[in-house]
Amino acid sequence: MKKIILLLICSYVIVFAETLMLTYDNYLSAFTYEERKAMKISSVELAVMLEEGEAQLVDIRFKEEYAAWHMPFSINIPINELPKRLNELDKSKVIVTACPHKDRAIMARTFLKLKGYNTRYLVDGLVGFAEYLRGDNAREFIQEYNLLNSK
């Protein structure tokens, strides 16, 4: 009986893995220049979308990295926790994945895209976004962001 159950579980895992690969294969086969452009977002574009309440910034760094420094208007879902925490994402918004540069953000964005989310990755990374949010840009962004979120 145990062997039958184990065999059924193994069969299910294999079928599930093959289905996932077919989905990824389909995504890659349908990849176009338009998708290449649509998958990215710059710091300037992100700031506007956050101000207008159209995007949710997901910092996919590990908890220790997030604790060291973070954007207060982001949510932290470490990349290794993302599959179990999809319920925290706002499907009515564009989900923007971010990490210091963009390596993990690209992986997270692809995962979310395959799950059906409208998602982009921050091409400048969090480091670039922090650089953008200096001086007048920071003041203007926070004023607009706070105005929207106080409603």
N, C-alpha and C positions, 0 to 999 in steps of 0.2 A: 504493500500500500504506500509506504514512504517513497519507494522508487517511482511509483506512478505519479505521485504528487510532485516529486522533484522533476520528473520528466515534463510534466505539464507546465511547471514554472519556467523551466529552461526554454521550452517551446514558446511560451508567451514572451519571454525576454528577447528571444531571437526575432520573432515577428515584430515586436515593438521597435527594436533597433533597425530592422529593415525598413519599416514604415518611416521612421525618423530620417533615415538616409535618403529615401525616395523624396521626402519633402525637401531636404537640403539640396538634393540633386536637381529637383524642379526649380528651386530658387536660383541656383547657379545657372541653369540652362536658360532661364528667362531674364537673366541679368543684362541690363542695358546701360547706355550712357545716362539716361534719365534717372535710373535707379542709383547709379554711381553718384550723381549730384544730389538726389533727394535724401540719401542716407547721411549726409553731412550737415552740420550747422556751425556757423561761426559764433564767436563771442558776441559780436554786435547783434546778429539775428536772435541769439538766445536771450539777450537782455530785453529786447523788444517783446519777444513772446512771453517771457516771464512777467514783464510789466503789464501785459494785456491779459494775463491769466490763461494763456493758450498752451503753456508747456509745463511739464513737471521735470525738474532736474533731479536725476538719480545718481548719487555719488556711489560708485560701485567698489570703492576701496575697502580694505579691511578695517574693522572697527578701530584698531590702534592708529591707523593712518588718519581716520576721520577724527578721532579724539585729539590728535596733535594739532590739526587745523581743518576747518571746513567752512563752507558757505552756509549761513544760517537759513537760507531759503531753499536748501536742498534736503532730500531725505537720503539716509544712508541705508543701502541694501548691498552688503558685500556680494561680490559676484558669485561666491560659492553658496550663498543663501538665496540667490535670486529665484531658482525654480520653486522654492517653498514659500516665497513671499510675494507672489504675483498679485495677491489680493490687495496689496498696499498701493498698487499703481492705479492712477486715474485714467480710465479708458477714454474719457472725453477729451483728454489733452494729448499733445505730442509728448512722448516720453523721450527725454534727452539723457543718454548715458554719458557719464564722465568719470575720468580718472586723471592723475596728474598730467599725462601726455595724451594717449589715446589707445594704447594697445588693448587694455582690458575693456575699454568702452566699446571698441569695435566688436569684440566677442559678445559682450552683453547685448549690444544692439542687434546683432544677427540672431541671437537666441530669441529675443523679444519679437523680432520681425517674423520669425518662424512660428511664434505663438499667436500671431495675428495682431500685434500692437502696431500703432502708428509711431514709429520710433526713428530717432536720429542719434548720431554720436557727435560730441563736441570736438571739432577738429583741432582747436587750439588747446584742448585739455584744460583742466582746472587751473594749471599754472598760467596759461595764456588768458583765461577768463579773469583770474586775479589781477594780472597785469593790466587788462582792459579796465577793470573796475578800480581805477585810481582817480584821485582828485575830483574834478567836476563830473566825470562819468559815474563815479561811485555815488556822489551826492544826488545827482539826477535820477539814477537808477533806484536808489533806496527810497527817495521821495515818491516816485511813481509806483514802485512795488508796494510800499506801505499804504498808499492811497487806495490801491485796488483791494488789498487784503483787509482793510479796515471796514469795508462795506459788509 
